[in-house]
Amino acid sequence: MNKIKWLAGIVILASIGYLFVWQSTNSEKAPQAQSYQATLEQERKAKDRFFQQDKDSPIEDKAKFTGLHYYPVNEAWNIEATLTRLRSGQQFSISMTGGETETYEPYGNVNFEKDGKKVSLKIFINKEGVLFLPFKDATAGKDTYGAGRYLDLDQSSVHDNHIHLDFNRAYQPYCAYNHTFTCPIPPAENFIPLAVTAGEKL
């Protein structure tokens, strides 16, 4: 089974796009909404090209690939959460879709409130310094991949004890498109008791 390649291609697109949007949040209100929407559309078109053309794409029949599907952009899921950092060097075992486990380093716990529900999630950091948030929500197995979705974040999204989570950039793992890949399964504590109607869908 192939190792997951969520650091190849997709993470690059997500990180570049995230930095662009984070900078735009400091601009004036009027152009912000248009710039945000346009940036997301550009990122999604770039990812479609990657999936259709790149040798590392999980799509097997690229000739029939017509593009990924997304929820409409939902700014209500562009969230500023609180972050509690954890001591570095800790280890956390995460189950993989192939049946094995892998060890991740917890970076911190993120907390926010949405629609009257308190949400607490664990975020991880990899060797390349990318923050990784695997999660599952009420859309899993219906509109989105049953095992859950991911967010990749640059450390510039962290400011003091806050972190910017844009679920419009939530994506499905490669194993949602190709059974030969094995991917991390979000831990039980990373279940969001809401339908996250933002980001990539089936």
Order of alpha helices (4+ residues) and beta strands (2+ residues): alpha-alpha-beta-beta-beta-beta-beta-beta-beta-beta-beta-beta-beta
